[in-house]
Amino acid sequence: MIFSGPTYREVMMLPFQTVTLELPFGEYRLAQWGETIPVRYGIGVFRRYKRYEATWVIVTKPAWMPTEPLTMGDIELP
């Protein structure tokens, strides 16, 4: 997964692995993919003094269904 914003971070997550990541607050462009999963793009907004937790689970989705944008954190900055 790539976080590109006030800082740039690339994080590799393996199945059943827990990753802790500290990022400066702000808005980030996101990209997420896997060996059998196409790239998903989106946006993440993280506020100062707030902790966020996220869990990803790989699921199968019919190919005809559109992929929704990836979102993390808050919808918009205050």
PDB file of N, CA, C and O in Angstrom:
ATOM      1  N   MET A   1       0.846  -1.162   0.000  1.00  0.00           N
ATOM      2  CA  MET A   1       0.000   0.000   0.000  1.00  0.00           C
ATOM      3  C   MET A   1       0.888   1.220   0.000  1.00  0.00           C
ATOM      4  O   MET A   1       1.929   1.247   0.657  1.00  0.00           O
ATOM      5  N   ILE A   2       0.472   2.228  -0.739  1.00  0.00           N
ATOM      6  CA  ILE A   2       1.232   3.478  -0.809  1.00  0.00           C
ATOM      7  C   ILE A   2       0.401   4.608  -0.222  1.00  0.00           C
ATOM      8  O   ILE A   2      -0.786   4.742  -0.520  1.00  0.00           O
ATOM      9  N   PHE A   3       1.038   5.418   0.617  1.00  0.00           N
ATOM     10  CA  PHE A   3       0.469   6.640   1.161  1.00  0.00           C
ATOM     11  C   PHE A   3       1.314   7.785   0.608  1.00  0.00           C
ATOM     12  O   PHE A   3       2.510   7.850   0.892  1.00  0.00           O
ATOM     13  N   SER A   4       0.728   8.677  -0.166  1.00  0.00           N
ATOM     14  CA  SER A   4       1.472   9.797  -0.745  1.00  0.00           C
ATOM     15  C   SER A   4       0.764  11.089  -0.371  1.00  0.00           C
ATOM     16  O   SER A   4      -0.370  11.328  -0.787  1.00  0.00           O
ATOM     17  N   GLY A   5       1.440  11.922   0.419  1.00  0.00           N
ATOM     18  CA  GLY A   5       0.847  13.169   0.888  1.00  0.00           C
ATOM     19  C   GLY A   5       1.918  14.020   1.532  1.00  0.00           C
ATOM     20  O   GLY A   5       2.963  14.260   0.927  1.00  0.00           O
ATOM     21  N   PRO A   6       1.676  14.490   2.773  1.00  0.00           N
ATOM     22  CA  PRO A   6       2.706  15.256   3.465  1.00  0.00           C
ATOM     23  C   PRO A   6       4.021  14.466   3.594  1.00  0.00           C
ATOM     24  O   PRO A   6       5.094  15.055   3.730  1.00  0.00           O
ATOM     25  N   THR A   7       3.926  13.146   3.550  1.00  0.00           N
ATOM     26  CA  THR A   7       5.093  12.273   3.499  1.00  0.00           C
ATOM     27  C   THR A   7       4.736  11.103   2.589  1.00  0.00           C
ATOM     28  O   THR A   7       3.563  10.899   2.274  1.00  0.00           O
ATOM     29  N   TYR A   8       5.725  10.342   2.170  1.00  0.00           N
ATOM     30  CA  TYR A   8       5.489   9.194   1.297  1.00  0.00           C
ATOM     31  C   TYR A   8       5.866   7.932   2.057  1.00  0.00           C
ATOM     32  O   TYR A   8       6.970   7.831   2.593  1.00  0.00           O
ATOM     33  N   ARG A   9       4.950   6.970   2.106  1.00  0.00           N
ATOM     34  CA  ARG A   9       5.234   5.689   2.741  1.00  0.00           C
ATOM     35  C   ARG A   9       4.725   4.565   1.861  1.00  0.00           C
ATOM     36  O   ARG A   9       3.633   4.647   1.300  1.00  0.00           O
ATOM     37  N   GLU A  10       5.512   3.528   1.747  1.00  0.00           N
ATOM     38  CA  GLU A  10       5.090   2.315   1.059  1.00  0.00           C
ATOM     39  C   GLU A  10       5.163   1.194   2.081  1.00  0.00           C
ATOM     40  O   GLU A  10       6.208   0.978   2.695  1.00  0.00           O
ATOM     41  N   VAL A  11       4.055   0.477   2.269  1.00  0.00           N
ATOM     42  CA  VAL A  11       3.957  -0.558   3.296  1.00  0.00           C
ATOM     43  C   VAL A  11       3.551  -1.872   2.651  1.00  0.00           C
ATOM     44  O   VAL A  11       2.570  -1.927   1.909  1.00  0.00           O
ATOM     45  N   MET A  12       4.298  -2.927   2.930  1.00  0.00           N
ATOM     46  CA  MET A  12       3.928  -4.251   2.451  1.00  0.00           C
ATOM     47  C   MET A  12       3.318  -5.016   3.622  1.00  0.00           C
ATOM     48  O   MET A  12       3.916  -5.111   4.694  1.00  0.00           O
ATOM     49  N   MET A  13       2.123  -5.558   3.405  1.00  0.00           N
ATOM     50  CA  MET A  13       1.435  -6.317   4.438  1.00  0.00           C
ATOM     51  C   MET A  13       1.236  -7.744   3.965  1.00  0.00           C
ATOM     52  O   MET A  13       0.721  -7.974   2.871  1.00  0.00           O
ATOM     53  N   LEU A  14       1.635  -8.682   4.768  1.00  0.00           N
ATOM     54  CA  LEU A  14       1.464 -10.095   4.465  1.00  0.00           C
ATOM     55  C   LEU A  14       0.186 -10.606   5.117  1.00  0.00           C
ATOM     56  O   LEU A  14      -0.307  -9.989   6.062  1.00  0.00           O
ATOM     57  N   PRO A  15      -0.364 -11.724   4.632  1.00  0.00           N
ATOM     58  CA  PRO A  15      -1.579 -12.274   5.263  1.00  0.00           C
ATOM     59  C   PRO A  15      -1.380 -12.493   6.763  1.00  0.00           C
ATOM     60  O   PRO A  15      -0.351 -13.008   7.199  1.00  0.00           O
ATOM     61  N   PHE A  16      -2.369 -12.097   7.528  1.00  0.00           N
ATOM     62  CA  PHE A  16      -2.415 -12.245   8.983  1.00  0.00           C
ATOM     63  C   PHE A  16      -1.359 -11.411   9.703  1.00  0.00           C
ATOM     64  O   PHE A  16      -1.102 -11.647  10.884  1.00  0.00           O
ATOM     65  N   GLN A  17      -0.753 -10.461   9.040  1.00  0.00           N
ATOM     66  CA  GLN A  17       0.272  -9.614   9.652  1.00  0.00           C
ATOM     67  C   GLN A  17      -0.362  -8.337  10.178  1.00  0.00           C
ATOM     68  O   GLN A  17      -1.279  -7.794   9.563  1.00  0.00           O
ATOM     69  N   THR A  18       0.123  -7.861  11.308  1.00  0.00           N
ATOM     70  CA  THR A  18      -0.292  -6.582  11.862  1.00  0.00           C
ATOM     71  C   THR A  18       0.812  -5.573  11.600  1.00  0.00           C
ATOM     72  O   THR A  18       1.987  -5.847  11.845  1.00  0.00           O
ATOM     73  N   VAL A  19       0.433  -4.416  11.104  1.00  0.00           N
ATOM     74  CA  VAL A  19       1.392  -3.355  10.798  1.00  0.00           C
ATOM     75  C   VAL A  19       0.960  -2.101  11.529  1.00  0.00           C
ATOM     76  O   VAL A  19      -0.216  -1.736  11.497  1.00  0.00           O
ATOM     77  N   THR A  20       1.895  -1.439  12.187  1.00  0.00           N
ATOM     78  CA  THR A  20       1.641  -0.157  12.827  1.00  0.00           C
ATOM     79  C   THR A  20       2.362   0.908  12.020  1.00  0.00           C
ATOM     80  O   THR A  20       3.539   0.755  11.691  1.00  0.00           O
ATOM     81  N   LEU A  21       1.666   1.974  11.705  1.00  0.00           N
ATOM     82  CA  LEU A  21       2.204   3.015  10.852  1.00  0.00           C
ATOM     83  C   LEU A  21       1.870   4.368  11.458  1.00  0.00           C
ATOM     84  O   LEU A  21       0.721   4.620  11.819  1.00  0.00           O
ATOM     85  N   GLU A  22       2.855   5.233  11.572  1.00  0.00           N
ATOM     86  CA  GLU A  22       2.622   6.594  12.042  1.00  0.00           C
ATOM     87  C   GLU A  22       2.873   7.544  10.889  1.00  0.00           C
ATOM     88  O   GLU A  22       3.936   7.521  10.268  1.00  0.00           O
ATOM     89  N   LEU A  23       1.877   8.386  10.609  1.00  0.00           N
ATOM     90  CA  LEU A  23       1.966   9.353   9.520  1.00  0.00           C
ATOM     91  C   LEU A  23       1.672  10.745  10.046  1.00  0.00           C
ATOM     92  O   LEU A  23       0.869  10.892  10.968  1.00  0.00           O
ATOM     93  N   PRO A  24       2.302  11.779   9.483  1.00  0.00           N
ATOM     94  CA  PRO A  24       1.899  13.144   9.816  1.00  0.00           C
ATOM     95  C   PRO A  24       0.450  13.366   9.371  1.00  0.00           C
ATOM     96  O   PRO A  24      -0.005  12.761   8.401  1.00  0.00           O
ATOM     97  N   PHE A  25      -0.266  14.232  10.081  1.00  0.00           N
ATOM     98  CA  PHE A  25      -1.661  14.475   9.709  1.00  0.00           C
ATOM     99  C   PHE A  25      -1.728  15.126   8.326  1.00  0.00           C
ATOM    100  O   PHE A  25      -0.761  15.725   7.856  1.00  0.00           O
ATOM    101  N   GLY A  26      -2.894  14.994   7.687  1.00  0.00           N
ATOM    102  CA  GLY A  26      -3.099  15.602   6.376  1.00  0.00           C
ATOM    103  C   GLY A  26      -3.831  14.682   5.425  1.00  0.00           C
ATOM    104  O   GLY A  26      -4.367  13.647   5.821  1.00  0.00           O
ATOM    105  N   GLU A  27      -3.846  15.075   4.164  1.00  0.00           N
ATOM    106  CA  GLU A  27      -4.545  14.330   3.133  1.00  0.00           C
ATOM    107  C   GLU A  27      -3.537  13.531   2.308  1.00  0.00           C
ATOM    108  O   GLU A  27      -2.489  14.048   1.922  1.00  0.00           O
ATOM    109  N   TYR A  28      -3.864  12.274   2.045  1.00  0.00           N
ATOM    110  CA  TYR A  28      -2.981  11.370   1.313  1.00  0.00           C
ATOM    111  C   TYR A  28      -3.712  10.749   0.133  1.00  0.00           C
ATOM    112  O   TYR A  28      -4.908  10.472   0.212  1.00  0.00           O
ATOM    113  N   ARG A  29      -3.002  10.536  -0.942  1.00  0.00           N
ATOM    114  CA  ARG A  29      -3.479   9.716  -2.048  1.00  0.00           C
ATOM    115  C   ARG A  29      -3.071   8.285  -1.700  1.00  0.00           C
ATOM    116  O   ARG A  29      -1.961   8.051  -1.222  1.00  0.00           O
ATOM    117  N   LEU A  30      -3.969   7.333  -1.939  1.00  0.00           N
ATOM    118  CA  LEU A  30      -3.726   5.941  -1.573  1.00  0.00           C
ATOM    119  C   LEU A  30      -3.721   5.048  -2.800  1.00  0.00           C
ATOM    120  O   LEU A  30      -4.428   5.305  -3.775  1.00  0.00           O
ATOM    121  N   ALA A  31      -2.926   4.009  -2.741  1.00  0.00           N
ATOM    122  CA  ALA A  31      -2.951   2.957  -3.760  1.00  0.00           C
ATOM    123  C   ALA A  31      -2.767   1.638  -3.023  1.00  0.00           C
ATOM    124  O   ALA A  31      -1.884   1.510  -2.174  1.00  0.00           O
ATOM    125  N   GLN A  32      -3.605   0.657  -3.352  1.00  0.00           N
ATOM    126  CA  GLN A  32      -3.570  -0.645  -2.685  1.00  0.00           C
ATOM    127  C   GLN A  32      -3.714  -1.725  -3.746  1.00  0.00           C
ATOM    128  O   GLN A  32      -4.509  -1.579  -4.674  1.00  0.00           O
ATOM    129  N   TRP A  33      -2.953  -2.809  -3.617  1.00  0.00           N
ATOM    130  CA  TRP A  33      -3.039  -3.912  -4.565  1.00  0.00           C
ATOM    131  C   TRP A  33      -2.520  -5.178  -3.926  1.00  0.00           C
ATOM    132  O   TRP A  33      -1.963  -5.144  -2.829  1.00  0.00           O
ATOM    133  N   GLY A  34      -2.700  -6.288  -4.601  1.00  0.00           N
ATOM    134  CA  GLY A  34      -2.204  -7.581  -4.142  1.00  0.00           C
ATOM    135  C   GLY A  34      -1.835  -8.429  -5.339  1.00  0.00           C
ATOM    136  O   GLY A  34      -2.013  -8.018  -6.485  1.00  0.00           O
ATOM    137  N   GLU A  35      -1.319  -9.615  -5.066  1.00  0.00           N
ATOM    138  CA  GLU A  35      -0.896 -10.497  -6.160  1.00  0.00           C
ATOM    139  C   GLU A  35      -2.022 -10.796  -7.139  1.00  0.00           C
ATOM    140  O   GLU A  35      -1.800 -10.836  -8.349  1.00  0.00           O
ATOM    141  N   THR A  36      -3.214 -11.003  -6.626  1.00  0.00           N
ATOM    142  CA  THR A  36      -4.351 -11.327  -7.484  1.00  0.00           C
ATOM    143  C   THR A  36      -5.422 -10.238  -7.463  1.00  0.00           C
ATOM    144  O   THR A  36      -6.543 -10.456  -7.922  1.00  0.00           O
ATOM    145  N   ILE A  37      -5.075  -9.069  -6.932  1.00  0.00           N
ATOM    146  CA  ILE A  37      -6.032  -7.976  -6.779  1.00  0.00           C
ATOM    147  C   ILE A  37      -5.545  -6.770  -7.580  1.00  0.00           C
ATOM    148  O   ILE A  37      -4.408  -6.335  -7.401  1.00  0.00           O
ATOM    149  N   PRO A  38      -6.390  -6.220  -8.465  1.00  0.00           N
ATOM    150  CA  PRO A  38      -5.963  -5.041  -9.220  1.00  0.00           C
ATOM    151  C   PRO A  38      -5.785  -3.828  -8.305  1.00  0.00           C
ATOM    152  O   PRO A  38      -6.294  -3.802  -7.184  1.00  0.00           O
ATOM    153  N   VAL A  39      -5.075  -2.855  -8.785  1.00  0.00           N
ATOM    154  CA  VAL A  39      -4.814  -1.633  -8.006  1.00  0.00           C
ATOM    155  C   VAL A  39      -6.109  -0.887  -7.752  1.00  0.00           C
ATOM    156  O   VAL A  39      -6.931  -0.712  -8.652  1.00  0.00           O
ATOM    157  N   ARG A  40      -6.280  -0.447  -6.502  1.00  0.00           N
ATOM    158  CA  ARG A  40      -7.388   0.439  -6.120  1.00  0.00           C
ATOM    159  C   ARG A  40      -6.769   1.745  -5.665  1.00  0.00           C
ATOM    160  O   ARG A  40      -5.778   1.749  -4.935  1.00  0.00           O
ATOM    161  N   TYR A  41      -7.350   2.850  -6.092  1.00  0.00           N
ATOM    162  CA  TYR A  41      -6.868   4.168  -5.697  1.00  0.00           C
ATOM    163  C   TYR A  41      -7.910   4.844  -4.839  1.00  0.00           C
ATOM    164  O   TYR A  41      -9.094   4.514  -4.905  1.00  0.00           O
ATOM    165  N   GLY A  42      -7.475   5.780  -4.042  1.00  0.00           N
ATOM    166  CA  GLY A  42      -8.422   6.512  -3.219  1.00  0.00           C
ATOM    167  C   GLY A  42      -7.739   7.628  -2.470  1.00  0.00           C
ATOM    168  O   GLY A  42      -6.654   8.081  -2.835  1.00  0.00           O
ATOM    169  N   ILE A  43      -8.399   8.061  -1.410  1.00  0.00           N
ATOM    170  CA  ILE A  43      -7.907   9.188  -0.627  1.00  0.00           C
ATOM    171  C   ILE A  43      -8.055   8.873   0.851  1.00  0.00           C
ATOM    172  O   ILE A  43      -8.994   8.189   1.257  1.00  0.00           O
ATOM    173  N   GLY A  44      -7.130   9.369   1.651  1.00  0.00           N
ATOM    174  CA  GLY A  44      -7.191   9.215   3.098  1.00  0.00           C
ATOM    175  C   GLY A  44      -6.925  10.555   3.751  1.00  0.00           C
ATOM    176  O   GLY A  44      -6.001  11.270   3.363  1.00  0.00           O
ATOM    177  N   VAL A  45      -7.724  10.893   4.732  1.00  0.00           N
ATOM    178  CA  VAL A  45      -7.545  12.143   5.472  1.00  0.00           C
ATOM    179  C   VAL A  45      -7.388  11.785   6.939  1.00  0.00           C
ATOM    180  O   VAL A  45      -8.252  11.139   7.532  1.00  0.00           O
ATOM    181  N   PHE A  46      -6.279  12.209   7.513  1.00  0.00           N
ATOM    182  CA  PHE A  46      -5.967  11.883   8.897  1.00  0.00           C
ATOM    183  C   PHE A  46      -5.782  13.168   9.696  1.00  0.00           C
ATOM    184  O   PHE A  46      -5.004  14.045   9.321  1.00  0.00           O
ATOM    185  N   ARG A  47      -6.511  13.259  10.800  1.00  0.00           N
ATOM    186  CA  ARG A  47      -6.466  14.465  11.645  1.00  0.00           C
ATOM    187  C   ARG A  47      -5.370  14.366  12.703  1.00  0.00           C
ATOM    188  O   ARG A  47      -4.946  13.276  13.086  1.00  0.00           O
ATOM    189  N   ARG A  48      -4.936  15.504  13.151  1.00  0.00           N
ATOM    190  CA  ARG A  48      -3.936  15.580  14.213  1.00  0.00           C
ATOM    191  C   ARG A  48      -4.542  15.071  15.527  1.00  0.00           C
ATOM    192  O   ARG A  48      -5.718  15.308  15.804  1.00  0.00           O
ATOM    193  N   TYR A  49      -3.741  14.376  16.328  1.00  0.00           N
ATOM    194  CA  TYR A  49      -4.125  13.866  17.654  1.00  0.00           C
ATOM    195  C   TYR A  49      -5.258  12.840  17.613  1.00  0.00           C
ATOM    196  O   TYR A  49      -5.996  12.705  18.589  1.00  0.00           O
ATOM    197  N   LYS A  50      -5.406  12.124  16.515  1.00  0.00           N
ATOM    198  CA  LYS A  50      -6.445  11.113  16.408  1.00  0.00           C
ATOM    199  C   LYS A  50      -5.799   9.816  15.932  1.00  0.00           C
ATOM    200  O   LYS A  50      -4.942   9.825  15.049  1.00  0.00           O
ATOM    201  N   ARG A  51      -6.219   8.706  16.522  1.00  0.00           N
ATOM    202  CA  ARG A  51      -5.682   7.395  16.154  1.00  0.00           C
ATOM    203  C   ARG A  51      -6.693   6.682  15.269  1.00  0.00           C
ATOM    204  O   ARG A  51      -7.894   6.709  15.536  1.00  0.00           O
ATOM    205  N   TYR A  52      -6.200   6.047  14.220  1.00  0.00           N
ATOM    206  CA  TYR A  52      -7.047   5.315  13.282  1.00  0.00           C
ATOM    207  C   TYR A  52      -6.618   3.866  13.255  1.00  0.00           C
ATOM    208  O   TYR A  52      -5.432   3.556  13.368  1.00  0.00           O
ATOM    209  N   GLU A  53      -7.580   2.983  13.105  1.00  0.00           N
ATOM    210  CA  GLU A  53      -7.288   1.562  12.945  1.00  0.00           C
ATOM    211  C   GLU A  53      -8.037   1.072  11.711  1.00  0.00           C
ATOM    212  O   GLU A  53      -9.172   1.477  11.461  1.00  0.00           O
ATOM    213  N   ALA A  54      -7.388   0.194  10.940  1.00  0.00           N
ATOM    214  CA  ALA A  54      -8.019  -0.356   9.741  1.00  0.00           C
ATOM    215  C   ALA A  54      -7.700  -1.836   9.648  1.00  0.00           C
ATOM    216  O   ALA A  54      -6.618  -2.276  10.035  1.00  0.00           O
ATOM    217  N   THR A  55      -8.645  -2.591   9.137  1.00  0.00           N
ATOM    218  CA  THR A  55      -8.460  -4.022   8.911  1.00  0.00           C
ATOM    219  C   THR A  55      -8.875  -4.322   7.484  1.00  0.00           C
ATOM    220  O   THR A  55      -9.925  -3.870   7.027  1.00  0.00           O
ATOM    221  N   TRP A  56      -8.046  -5.089   6.776  1.00  0.00           N
ATOM    222  CA  TRP A  56      -8.371  -5.487   5.411  1.00  0.00           C
ATOM    223  C   TRP A  56      -8.619  -6.980   5.370  1.00  0.00           C
ATOM    224  O   TRP A  56      -7.894  -7.767   5.978  1.00  0.00           O
ATOM    225  N   VAL A  57      -9.653  -7.352   4.644  1.00  0.00           N
ATOM    226  CA  VAL A  57      -9.965  -8.756   4.428  1.00  0.00           C
ATOM    227  C   VAL A  57     -10.168  -8.945   2.927  1.00  0.00           C
ATOM    228  O   VAL A  57     -10.919  -8.195   2.303  1.00  0.00           O
ATOM    229  N   ILE A  58      -9.510  -9.934   2.351  1.00  0.00           N
ATOM    230  CA  ILE A  58      -9.663 -10.186   0.929  1.00  0.00           C
ATOM    231  C   ILE A  58     -10.960 -10.944   0.709  1.00  0.00           C
ATOM    232  O   ILE A  58     -11.194 -11.986   1.321  1.00  0.00           O
ATOM    233  N   VAL A  59     -11.798 -10.414  -0.171  1.00  0.00           N
ATOM    234  CA  VAL A  59     -13.065 -11.048  -0.504  1.00  0.00           C
ATOM    235  C   VAL A  59     -13.160 -11.178  -2.022  1.00  0.00           C
ATOM    236  O   VAL A  59     -12.478 -10.467  -2.760  1.00  0.00           O
ATOM    237  N   THR A  60     -14.007 -12.087  -2.475  1.00  0.00           N
ATOM    238  CA  THR A  60     -14.224 -12.259  -3.905  1.00  0.00           C
ATOM    239  C   THR A  60     -15.456 -11.462  -4.291  1.00  0.00           C
ATOM    240  O   THR A  60     -16.472 -11.499  -3.596  1.00  0.00           O
ATOM    241  N   LYS A  61     -15.367 -10.749  -5.387  1.00  0.00           N
ATOM    242  CA  LYS A  61     -16.451  -9.901  -5.854  1.00  0.00           C
ATOM    243  C   LYS A  61     -16.668 -10.187  -7.336  1.00  0.00           C
ATOM    244  O   LYS A  61     -15.687 -10.332  -8.065  1.00  0.00           O
ATOM    245  N   PRO A  62     -17.906 -10.274  -7.814  1.00  0.00           N
ATOM    246  CA  PRO A  62     -18.122 -10.516  -9.239  1.00  0.00           C
ATOM    247  C   PRO A  62     -17.414  -9.474 -10.100  1.00  0.00           C
ATOM    248  O   PRO A  62     -17.421  -8.287  -9.775  1.00  0.00           O
ATOM    249  N   ALA A  63     -16.808  -9.916 -11.191  1.00  0.00           N
ATOM    250  CA  ALA A  63     -16.026  -9.024 -12.051  1.00  0.00           C
ATOM    251  C   ALA A  63     -16.873  -7.891 -12.630  1.00  0.00           C
ATOM    252  O   ALA A  63     -16.336  -6.826 -12.934  1.00  0.00           O
ATOM    253  N   TRP A  64     -18.176  -8.091 -12.787  1.00  0.00           N
ATOM    254  CA  TRP A  64     -19.017  -7.062 -13.394  1.00  0.00           C
ATOM    255  C   TRP A  64     -19.346  -5.925 -12.427  1.00  0.00           C
ATOM    256  O   TRP A  64     -19.806  -4.866 -12.856  1.00  0.00           O
ATOM    257  N   MET A  65     -19.115  -6.132 -11.122  1.00  0.00           N
ATOM    258  CA  MET A  65     -19.397  -5.069 -10.149  1.00  0.00           C
ATOM    259  C   MET A  65     -18.264  -4.043 -10.161  1.00  0.00           C
ATOM    260  O   MET A  65     -17.093  -4.425 -10.150  1.00  0.00           O
ATOM    261  N   PRO A  66     -18.589  -2.748 -10.184  1.00  0.00           N
ATOM    262  CA  PRO A  66     -17.529  -1.735 -10.190  1.00  0.00           C
ATOM    263  C   PRO A  66     -16.764  -1.719  -8.862  1.00  0.00           C
ATOM    264  O   PRO A  66     -17.328  -1.995  -7.803  1.00  0.00           O
ATOM    265  N   THR A  67     -15.499  -1.399  -8.939  1.00  0.00           N
ATOM    266  CA  THR A  67     -14.681  -1.279  -7.741  1.00  0.00           C
ATOM    267  C   THR A  67     -14.904   0.108  -7.140  1.00  0.00           C
ATOM    268  O   THR A  67     -14.792   1.114  -7.841  1.00  0.00           O
ATOM    269  N   GLU A  68     -15.217   0.163  -5.857  1.00  0.00           N
ATOM    270  CA  GLU A  68     -15.438   1.447  -5.199  1.00  0.00           C
ATOM    271  C   GLU A  68     -14.113   2.068  -4.824  1.00  0.00           C
ATOM    272  O   GLU A  68     -13.144   1.348  -4.583  1.00  0.00           O
ATOM    273  N   PRO A  69     -14.043   3.420  -4.768  1.00  0.00           N
ATOM    274  CA  PRO A  69     -12.793   4.071  -4.377  1.00  0.00           C
ATOM    275  C   PRO A  69     -12.395   3.675  -2.956  1.00  0.00           C
ATOM    276  O   PRO A  69     -13.246   3.406  -2.109  1.00  0.00           O
ATOM    277  N   LEU A  70     -11.122   3.646  -2.721  1.00  0.00           N
ATOM    278  CA  LEU A  70     -10.576   3.331  -1.410  1.00  0.00           C
ATOM    279  C   LEU A  70     -10.600   4.595  -0.563  1.00  0.00           C
ATOM    280  O   LEU A  70     -10.150   5.645  -1.021  1.00  0.00           O
ATOM    281  N   THR A  71     -11.119   4.517   0.673  1.00  0.00           N
ATOM    282  CA  THR A  71     -11.112   5.675   1.569  1.00  0.00           C
ATOM    283  C   THR A  71     -10.610   5.255   2.934  1.00  0.00           C
ATOM    284  O   THR A  71     -10.857   4.132   3.375  1.00  0.00           O
ATOM    285  N   MET A  72      -9.911   6.148   3.599  1.00  0.00           N
ATOM    286  CA  MET A  72      -9.406   5.898   4.951  1.00  0.00           C
ATOM    287  C   MET A  72      -9.501   7.181   5.748  1.00  0.00           C
ATOM    288  O   MET A  72      -9.516   8.276   5.186  1.00  0.00           O
ATOM    289  N   GLY A  73      -9.565   7.037   7.056  1.00  0.00           N
ATOM    290  CA  GLY A  73      -9.559   8.231   7.916  1.00  0.00           C
ATOM    291  C   GLY A  73     -10.870   8.959   7.840  1.00  0.00           C
ATOM    292  O   GLY A  73     -11.932   8.349   7.711  1.00  0.00           O
ATOM    293  N   ASP A  74     -10.788  10.285   7.920  1.00  0.00           N
ATOM    294  CA  ASP A  74     -11.966  11.142   7.872  1.00  0.00           C
ATOM    295  C   ASP A  74     -12.228  11.560   6.431  1.00  0.00           C
ATOM    296  O   ASP A  74     -11.323  11.548   5.596  1.00  0.00           O
ATOM    297  N   ILE A  75     -13.466  11.928   6.151  1.00  0.00           N
ATOM    298  CA  ILE A  75     -13.852  12.309   4.794  1.00  0.00           C
ATOM    299  C   ILE A  75     -13.142  13.586   4.356  1.00  0.00           C
ATOM    300  O   ILE A  75     -12.675  13.665   3.220  1.00  0.00           O
ATOM    301  N   GLU A  76     -13.052  14.585   5.231  1.00  0.00           N
ATOM    302  CA  GLU A  76     -12.434  15.842   4.862  1.00  0.00           C
ATOM    303  C   GLU A  76     -11.732  16.469   6.059  1.00  0.00           C
ATOM    304  O   GLU A  76     -12.031  16.153   7.211  1.00  0.00           O
ATOM    305  N   LEU A  77     -10.797  17.358   5.767  1.00  0.00           N
ATOM    306  CA  LEU A  77     -10.102  18.069   6.839  1.00  0.00           C
ATOM    307  C   LEU A  77     -11.033  19.082   7.473  1.00  0.00           C
ATOM    308  O   LEU A  77     -11.917  19.612   6.800  1.00  0.00           O
ATOM    309  N   PRO A  78     -10.850  19.362   8.765  1.00  0.00           N
ATOM    310  CA  PRO A  78     -11.733  20.343   9.429  1.00  0.00           C
ATOM    311  C   PRO A  78     -11.478  21.742   8.907  1.00  0.00           C
ATOM    312  O   PRO A  78     -12.125  22.692   9.347  1.00  0.00           O
TER     313      PRO A  78
END
